[in-house]
């Protein structure tokens, strides 16, 4: 099977290898909805929990954390693939979220954010009125008129 050459993808790959810094390293994340909450799970293994900083500014949620080097600089590195330094990830939140009720928990290298849906954004039933009475009252009156209405 022949593979097509995409110069833009190849250039992006080369530049990402050259410009890789802790802030540019991808911070893996899962995002899903569970009932009336959105759950964000961010992999942050090896970071100091005290370094985790979460800010919400308007609709932008920013997560920052730091992983410090735990080995002296005098060592002779044979392979060094684990990035150290400050990591950051930003998310643009949609409307209808209760940003004042976001909660966060850091367990086993995973930061879990719970972002509730705002009460005003939840589906609700709209009452239909007809004249000065509601549809329910008109239906009850129709049952009484037909003799089907039973008192409880």
C-alpha positions as CSV (number, residue, x, y, z in Angstrom):
1,X,0.0,0.0,0.0
2,X,1.5,3.3,-1.0
3,X,1.7,6.1,1.5
4,X,1.2,9.7,0.3
5,X,3.8,12.3,1.3
6,X,2.3,15.2,3.2
7,X,4.9,18.0,3.3
8,X,3.0,19.9,6.0
9,X,2.7,16.9,8.3
10,X,6.4,16.1,7.8
11,X,7.4,19.7,8.5
12,X,5.2,19.8,11.6
13,X,6.8,16.5,12.9
14,X,10.4,17.8,12.3
15,X,9.7,21.2,14.0
16,X,8.0,19.5,16.9
17,X,11.1,17.4,17.5
18,X,13.4,20.4,17.4
19,X,11.2,22.8,19.5
20,X,10.3,20.2,22.2
21,X,10.3,22.0,25.6
22,X,8.4,20.9,28.7
23,X,5.7,23.5,28.0
24,X,5.4,22.2,24.4
25,X,5.3,18.5,25.4
26,X,1.8,17.1,25.0
27,X,-0.1,16.7,28.3
28,X,-2.3,13.7,27.6
29,X,-6.0,14.3,28.5
30,X,-9.3,12.5,28.4
31,X,-12.6,14.5,28.4
32,X,-16.0,12.9,28.8
33,X,-19.5,13.7,30.1
34,X,-21.0,11.7,33.0
35,X,-24.6,12.8,33.7
36,X,-24.5,16.5,34.6
37,X,-20.7,16.7,34.9
38,X,-17.8,16.9,32.5
39,X,-14.8,15.0,33.6
40,X,-11.3,15.9,32.6
41,X,-8.5,13.4,33.4
42,X,-5.0,14.8,32.8
43,X,-1.8,12.6,33.1
44,X,0.7,14.4,35.2
45,X,3.0,11.6,36.5
46,X,5.9,12.7,38.7
47,X,4.8,16.2,39.3
48,X,4.8,17.7,42.8
49,X,1.1,18.0,43.8
50,X,1.9,21.4,45.4
51,X,3.0,22.7,42.0
52,X,-0.4,22.1,40.3
53,X,-2.1,25.3,39.6
54,X,-5.6,25.6,38.0
55,X,-7.0,28.9,36.8
56,X,-10.3,29.9,35.2
57,X,-10.3,33.2,33.4
58,X,-13.6,33.8,31.6
59,X,-14.0,30.6,29.6
60,X,-10.3,29.6,29.6
61,X,-9.2,26.9,32.0
62,X,-5.4,26.7,32.5
63,X,-3.7,23.8,34.2
64,X,0.0,24.2,35.1
65,X,2.3,21.8,36.9
66,X,6.0,21.3,37.4
67,X,8.2,18.2,37.4
68,X,11.6,18.8,38.9
69,X,14.8,17.0,38.0
70,X,15.6,14.5,40.8
71,X,19.1,13.6,39.5
72,X,22.2,15.8,39.9
73,X,23.4,17.6,36.7
74,X,26.8,16.1,37.1
75,X,25.7,12.6,35.9
76,X,26.5,11.3,32.4
77,X,23.2,10.9,30.7
78,X,22.8,7.9,28.4
79,X,19.2,8.5,27.6
80,X,16.9,11.3,28.8
81,X,13.4,11.2,27.4
82,X,11.3,12.3,30.4
83,X,10.8,16.1,30.2
84,X,11.3,18.2,33.3
85,X,10.1,21.8,34.0
86,X,6.7,23.4,33.8
87,X,3.9,21.9,31.9
88,X,0.7,23.7,30.8
89,X,-2.6,22.8,29.1
90,X,-5.4,25.2,28.3
91,X,-9.0,24.4,27.5
92,X,-11.7,26.7,26.2
93,X,-14.9,26.0,28.1
94,X,-18.3,26.2,26.5
95,X,-21.2,28.2,27.8
96,X,-23.5,26.7,30.4
97,X,-20.9,25.3,32.8
98,X,-20.7,26.1,36.5
99,X,-17.1,27.3,36.5
100,X,-17.5,28.4,40.1
101,X,-18.1,24.8,41.2
102,X,-15.1,23.1,39.5
103,X,-13.4,20.6,41.7
104,X,-10.0,18.9,41.3
105,X,-8.3,15.8,42.7
106,X,-4.8,14.4,42.1
107,X,-4.3,10.7,42.6
108,X,-1.7,8.3,41.2
109,X,-0.3,10.8,38.8
110,X,-3.7,11.7,37.3
111,X,-5.4,15.1,37.8
112,X,-9.2,14.8,37.6
113,X,-11.3,17.8,37.2
114,X,-15.1,17.7,37.6
115,X,-16.9,20.6,35.8
116,X,-20.6,20.7,36.5
117,X,-23.2,21.8,34.0
118,X,-24.9,25.0,35.2
119,X,-28.5,24.7,36.4
120,X,-29.6,27.2,33.7
121,X,-28.1,25.0,31.0
122,X,-29.9,21.8,32.0
123,X,-33.0,20.7,30.1
124,X,-36.3,21.7,31.8
125,X,-40.0,21.4,31.1
126,X,-41.8,24.5,30.0
127,X,-45.4,24.9,31.1
128,X,-47.8,25.8,28.3
129,X,-50.7,28.2,29.2
130,X,-53.9,28.6,27.4
131,X,-55.6,31.8,28.2
132,X,-55.6,32.2,32.0
133,X,-55.5,28.4,32.6
134,X,-52.8,25.8,32.1
135,X,-53.2,22.9,29.7
136,X,-53.2,20.5,32.7
137,X,-56.2,22.3,34.2
138,X,-58.0,22.1,30.9
139,X,-57.3,18.4,30.7
140,X,-58.6,17.9,34.3
141,X,-61.8,19.8,33.5
142,X,-62.3,17.7,30.4
143,X,-62.1,14.5,32.5
144,X,-64.6,15.9,35.0
145,X,-67.0,16.8,32.2
146,X,-66.7,13.3,30.7
147,X,-67.2,11.6,34.1
148,X,-63.7,10.0,34.0
149,X,-62.1,12.1,36.8
150,X,-61.7,10.3,40.1
151,X,-60.7,12.2,43.3
152,X,-57.7,10.8,45.2
